[in-house]
Amino acid sequence: MSSRTIPLTDALWKYLVDVTVSEPPVLANLRAETAGMRGAGMQISPEQGQFMALLVELIGAKRAVEVGVFTGYSSLRVALALPADGKLLACDVSEEYTNVARRYWQEAGVSDKMELCLAPALVTLDERLKRGEHGTYDFAFIDADKGNYTGYYQRCLDLLRPGGLVAIDNTLWSGKVADPSVQDEDTVAIRALNELVAADPRVSSSLVPIGDGLLLARKR
């Protein structure tokens, strides 16, 4: 037993991935290609991807939204966990990175589940709300520019049904959220989001120390 989360050493992380992560070849290949690209650090870890897929299955999600696609690893993980008639709204602004994502979505056979919108995500989400899509999504994943995290959270929560789940990445921010001497814009924005969600009566929440911190909020 342990009264706190144990440190994850390199050896223990390797054991975790080697023994417990089931990663189809298409996902492993995407992760390997991304590792050699500019901005590779934006890629989520394989254990986090598998955890998110499990969450999608547990809540029986059919409609999902992702804010921040990058090369598509997280969206592919989620799409593979959705049922055959599931749909994922993917929001990003980079054609370069999402072209990689499209290629792997096609290879994995999930392109028909994906709707990619290349536009500022706040604009896309506001358009969906104006269309009357409040409460019609089951799962949301936010992993984009940190300064807009609160805006993304508020809009995704409006889009989710009661019982729906929003997952927000990088909420431990390499430990900087706990260092009061760090006051850059991104860190301050993440702290504000963490505090907002913790006090939000509309949700039940938990910040899970996986990857760089994954904040989960279930809409009541």
C-alpha positions as a Markdown table, in Angstrom:
| # | Residue | x | y | z |
|---|---|---|---|---|
| 1 | Met | 0.0 | 0.0 | 0.0 |
| 2 | Ser | 1.0 | 3.6 | -0.5 |
| 3 | Ser | -0.4 | 6.8 | 0.8 |
| 4 | Arg | 0.5 | 8.7 | -2.3 |
| 5 | Thr | 1.2 | 8.0 | -6.0 |
| 6 | Ile | 4.6 | 6.4 | -6.4 |
| 7 | Pro | 7.3 | 8.0 | -8.6 |
| 8 | Leu | 7.4 | 6.7 | -12.1 |
| 9 | Thr | 11.0 | 5.9 | -12.9 |
| 10 | Asp | 12.2 | 5.2 | -16.5 |
| 11 | Ala | 12.4 | 1.5 | -15.7 |
| 12 | Leu | 8.9 | 1.4 | -14.2 |
| 13 | Trp | 7.4 | 3.4 | -17.1 |
| 14 | Lys | 9.0 | 0.9 | -19.5 |
| 15 | Tyr | 7.5 | -2.0 | -17.6 |
| 16 | Leu | 4.1 | -0.2 | -17.6 |
| 17 | Val | 4.2 | 0.3 | -21.4 |
| 18 | Asp | 5.7 | -3.1 | -22.2 |
| 19 | Val | 3.4 | -5.2 | -20.0 |
| 20 | Thr | 0.1 | -3.3 | -19.9 |
| 21 | Val | -0.3 | -1.1 | -23.0 |
| 22 | Ser | -2.0 | -2.8 | -25.9 |
| 23 | Glu | -1.1 | -0.6 | -28.9 |
| 24 | Pro | -2.2 | -1.6 | -32.5 |
| 25 | Pro | 0.6 | -1.3 | -35.0 |
| 26 | Val | -1.0 | 1.8 | -36.7 |
| 27 | Leu | -0.8 | 3.6 | -33.4 |
| 28 | Ala | 2.7 | 2.5 | -32.7 |
| 29 | Asn | 3.8 | 3.7 | -36.1 |
| 30 | Leu | 2.1 | 7.0 | -35.7 |
| 31 | Arg | 3.8 | 7.5 | -32.4 |
| 32 | Ala | 7.2 | 6.6 | -33.9 |
| 33 | Glu | 6.8 | 9.0 | -36.8 |
| 34 | Thr | 5.7 | 11.8 | -34.5 |
| 35 | Ala | 8.7 | 11.3 | -32.3 |
| 36 | Gly | 10.9 | 12.5 | -35.1 |
| 37 | Met | 8.9 | 15.6 | -35.9 |
| 38 | Arg | 9.1 | 19.2 | -34.7 |
| 39 | Gly | 6.9 | 19.6 | -31.7 |
| 40 | Ala | 7.1 | 15.9 | -30.8 |
| 41 | Gly | 6.7 | 16.8 | -27.1 |
| 42 | Met | 3.0 | 17.6 | -27.8 |
| 43 | Gln | 2.3 | 13.9 | -28.3 |
| 44 | Ile | 0.4 | 12.2 | -25.4 |
| 45 | Ser | 1.9 | 9.0 | -23.9 |
| 46 | Pro | 0.7 | 5.6 | -25.0 |
| 47 | Glu | -0.5 | 4.8 | -21.5 |
| 48 | Gln | -2.6 | 8.0 | -21.4 |
| 49 | Gly | -4.0 | 7.1 | -24.8 |
| 50 | Gln | -5.1 | 3.7 | -23.6 |
| 51 | Phe | -6.6 | 5.2 | -20.4 |
| 52 | Met | -8.6 | 7.6 | -22.5 |
| 53 | Ala | -9.9 | 4.9 | -24.8 |
| 54 | Leu | -11.0 | 2.9 | -21.7 |
| 55 | Leu | -12.9 | 6.0 | -20.4 |
| 56 | Val | -14.6 | 6.3 | -23.8 |
| 57 | Glu | -15.7 | 2.7 | -23.6 |
| 58 | Leu | -16.8 | 3.0 | -20.0 |
| 59 | Ile | -19.2 | 5.9 | -20.6 |
| 60 | Gly | -20.5 | 4.3 | -23.9 |
| 61 | Ala | -19.5 | 7.4 | -25.9 |
| 62 | Lys | -20.8 | 7.8 | -29.4 |
| 63 | Arg | -20.0 | 11.5 | -30.1 |
| 64 | Ala | -16.7 | 13.0 | -29.1 |
| 65 | Val | -14.9 | 16.3 | -29.6 |
| 66 | Glu | -11.2 | 17.0 | -29.6 |
| 67 | Val | -9.6 | 20.4 | -29.2 |
| 68 | Gly | -6.0 | 20.1 | -30.5 |
| 69 | Val | -5.3 | 17.3 | -32.9 |
| 70 | Phe | -1.6 | 17.6 | -33.6 |
| 71 | Thr | -0.7 | 14.4 | -35.6 |
| 72 | Gly | -3.7 | 12.5 | -34.5 |
| 73 | Tyr | -2.6 | 10.0 | -31.9 |
| 74 | Ser | -5.2 | 10.9 | -29.3 |
| 75 | Ser | -8.0 | 11.2 | -31.8 |
| 76 | Leu | -7.2 | 7.9 | -33.3 |
| 77 | Arg | -7.2 | 6.2 | -29.9 |
| 78 | Val | -10.6 | 7.7 | -29.2 |
| 79 | Ala | -12.0 | 6.9 | -32.6 |
| 80 | Leu | -10.9 | 3.3 | -32.3 |
| 81 | Ala | -12.8 | 3.1 | -29.0 |
| 82 | Leu | -16.0 | 4.6 | -30.4 |
| 83 | Pro | -18.6 | 2.2 | -31.9 |
| 84 | Ala | -18.9 | 1.8 | -35.7 |
| 85 | Asp | -21.4 | 4.7 | -36.0 |
| 86 | Gly | -19.4 | 6.9 | -33.6 |
| 87 | Lys | -18.3 | 10.4 | -34.6 |
| 88 | Leu | -15.4 | 12.7 | -33.6 |
| 89 | Leu | -15.3 | 16.4 | -34.2 |
| 90 | Ala | -11.5 | 17.3 | -34.4 |
| 91 | Cys | -10.6 | 20.9 | -34.0 |
| 92 | Asp | -7.1 | 22.2 | -35.0 |
| 93 | Val | -5.5 | 25.1 | -37.0 |
| 94 | Ser | -2.5 | 23.2 | -38.5 |
| 95 | Glu | -2.9 | 21.6 | -41.9 |
| 96 | Glu | 0.7 | 20.3 | -41.7 |
| 97 | Tyr | 0.2 | 18.3 | -38.6 |
| 98 | Thr | -3.4 | 17.2 | -39.4 |
| 99 | Asn | -2.3 | 15.9 | -42.8 |
| 100 | Val | -0.3 | 13.3 | -40.8 |
| 101 | Ala | -3.4 | 12.6 | -38.8 |
| 102 | Arg | -5.6 | 12.1 | -41.9 |
| 103 | Arg | -3.1 | 9.6 | -43.3 |
| 104 | Tyr | -3.2 | 7.4 | -40.2 |
| 105 | Trp | -7.0 | 7.8 | -39.8 |
| 106 | Gln | -7.3 | 6.4 | -43.3 |
| 107 | Glu | -4.9 | 3.6 | -42.6 |
| 108 | Ala | -6.8 | 2.7 | -39.4 |
| 109 | Gly | -10.1 | 2.7 | -41.2 |
| 110 | Val | -11.7 | 5.4 | -39.1 |
| 111 | Ser | -11.9 | 8.3 | -41.5 |
| 112 | Asp | -15.6 | 8.1 | -41.8 |
| 113 | Lys | -15.8 | 8.7 | -38.0 |
| 114 | Met | -13.8 | 12.0 | -38.2 |
| 115 | Glu | -14.9 | 15.5 | -39.0 |
| 116 | Leu | -11.8 | 17.8 | -39.1 |
| 117 | Cys | -12.4 | 21.5 | -38.7 |
| 118 | Leu | -9.3 | 23.7 | -39.5 |
| 119 | Ala | -10.2 | 26.9 | -37.7 |
| 120 | Pro | -9.8 | 28.4 | -34.3 |
| 121 | Ala | -11.4 | 26.0 | -31.9 |
| 122 | Leu | -13.4 | 28.6 | -30.1 |
| 123 | Val | -15.0 | 29.6 | -33.4 |
| 124 | Thr | -15.8 | 26.0 | -34.2 |
| 125 | Leu | -17.3 | 25.2 | -30.8 |
| 126 | Asp | -19.4 | 28.4 | -30.8 |
| 127 | Glu | -20.7 | 27.5 | -34.2 |
| 128 | Arg | -21.8 | 24.0 | -32.9 |
| 129 | Leu | -23.5 | 25.6 | -29.9 |
| 130 | Lys | -25.3 | 28.0 | -32.2 |
| 131 | Arg | -26.5 | 25.0 | -34.3 |
| 132 | Gly | -28.2 | 23.7 | -31.1 |
| 133 | Glu | -25.8 | 20.9 | -30.3 |
| 134 | His | -25.9 | 21.6 | -26.6 |
| 135 | Gly | -25.9 | 18.3 | -24.6 |
| 136 | Thr | -25.3 | 16.1 | -27.6 |
| 137 | Tyr | -21.7 | 15.0 | -27.1 |
| 138 | Asp | -20.4 | 12.3 | -24.7 |
| 139 | Phe | -16.7 | 12.9 | -24.5 |
| 140 | Ala | -14.3 | 15.8 | -25.0 |
| 141 | Phe | -10.5 | 16.0 | -24.9 |
| 142 | Ile | -8.7 | 19.3 | -24.7 |
| 143 | Asp | -5.0 | 19.6 | -25.5 |
| 144 | Ala | -4.3 | 22.9 | -27.2 |
| 145 | Asp | -3.1 | 26.4 | -26.4 |
| 146 | Lys | -3.2 | 26.9 | -22.7 |
| 147 | Gly | -4.4 | 30.5 | -22.6 |
| 148 | Asn | -7.8 | 29.4 | -24.0 |
| 149 | Tyr | -8.2 | 26.4 | -21.7 |
| 150 | Thr | -11.0 | 28.0 | -19.7 |
| 151 | Gly | -12.9 | 29.0 | -22.8 |
| 152 | Tyr | -12.5 | 25.5 | -24.3 |
| 153 | Tyr | -13.7 | 23.9 | -21.0 |
| 154 | Gln | -16.8 | 26.1 | -20.8 |
| 155 | Arg | -17.9 | 25.4 | -24.3 |
| 156 | Cys | -17.1 | 21.7 | -24.2 |
| 157 | Leu | -19.1 | 21.4 | -21.0 |
| 158 | Asp | -22.1 | 23.0 | -22.7 |
| 159 | Leu | -21.7 | 20.5 | -25.6 |
| 160 | Leu | -21.7 | 17.5 | -23.2 |
| 161 | Arg | -24.7 | 15.6 | -22.1 |
| 162 | Pro | -25.3 | 15.0 | -18.4 |
| 163 | Gly | -22.9 | 12.2 | -17.5 |
| 164 | Gly | -20.5 | 13.2 | -20.3 |
| 165 | Leu | -16.8 | 13.5 | -19.6 |
| 166 | Val | -14.2 | 16.2 | -20.5 |
| 167 | Ala | -10.5 | 15.3 | -20.2 |
| 168 | Ile | -8.0 | 18.1 | -20.1 |
| 169 | Asp | -4.3 | 17.5 | -20.8 |
| 170 | Asn | -1.1 | 19.1 | -19.3 |
| 171 | Thr | -2.8 | 20.1 | -16.0 |
| 172 | Leu | 0.3 | 19.4 | -13.9 |
| 173 | Trp | 2.4 | 21.2 | -16.5 |
| 174 | Ser | 5.7 | 19.5 | -15.6 |
| 175 | Gly | 5.2 | 20.5 | -12.0 |
| 176 | Lys | 5.2 | 24.2 | -12.7 |
| 177 | Val | 1.6 | 24.7 | -11.4 |
| 178 | Ala | 3.0 | 23.9 | -7.9 |
| 179 | Asp | 5.8 | 26.4 | -8.1 |
| 180 | Pro | 4.6 | 29.9 | -7.0 |
| 181 | Ser | 7.7 | 31.5 | -8.6 |
| 182 | Val | 6.5 | 30.5 | -12.0 |
| 183 | Gln | 4.1 | 33.1 | -13.3 |
| 184 | Asp | 4.2 | 32.8 | -17.1 |
| 185 | Glu | 0.9 | 33.1 | -19.0 |
| 186 | Asp | 0.4 | 29.4 | -19.7 |
| 187 | Thr | 1.1 | 28.3 | -16.2 |
| 188 | Val | -1.2 | 30.9 | -14.7 |
| 189 | Ala | -4.0 | 29.8 | -17.2 |
| 190 | Ile | -3.6 | 26.2 | -16.2 |
| 191 | Arg | -3.7 | 27.0 | -12.5 |
| 192 | Ala | -6.9 | 29.1 | -13.1 |
| 193 | Leu | -8.5 | 26.2 | -15.0 |
| 194 | Asn | -7.6 | 23.6 | -12.3 |
| 195 | Glu | -9.1 | 25.9 | -9.6 |
| 196 | Leu | -12.2 | 26.6 | -11.7 |
| 197 | Val | -13.0 | 22.9 | -12.3 |
| 198 | Ala | -12.3 | 22.0 | -8.6 |
| 199 | Ala | -14.9 | 24.5 | -7.5 |
| 200 | Asp | -17.4 | 24.0 | -10.4 |
| 201 | Pro | -20.7 | 22.7 | -9.0 |
| 202 | Arg | -21.7 | 21.4 | -12.5 |
| 203 | Val | -19.1 | 18.6 | -12.4 |
| 204 | Ser | -17.4 | 15.9 | -10.4 |
| 205 | Ser | -13.7 | 16.0 | -11.1 |
| 206 | Ser | -10.3 | 14.4 | -10.5 |
| 207 | Leu | -6.9 | 15.4 | -11.6 |
| 208 | Val | -5.1 | 12.1 | -12.5 |
| 209 | Pro | -1.3 | 12.1 | -12.4 |
| 210 | Ile | -0.8 | 10.3 | -15.8 |
| 211 | Gly | 1.3 | 11.8 | -18.5 |
| 212 | Asp | 1.6 | 15.5 | -17.7 |
| 213 | Gly | -1.6 | 15.5 | -15.7 |
| 214 | Leu | -5.1 | 14.7 | -17.0 |
| 215 | Leu | -7.9 | 16.6 | -15.4 |
| 216 | Leu | -11.3 | 14.7 | -15.7 |
| 217 | Ala | -14.6 | 16.4 | -15.1 |
| 218 | Arg | -17.9 | 14.5 | -15.4 |
| 219 | Lys | -20.9 | 16.7 | -16.1 |
| 220 | Arg | -23.6 | 16.3 | -13.5 |
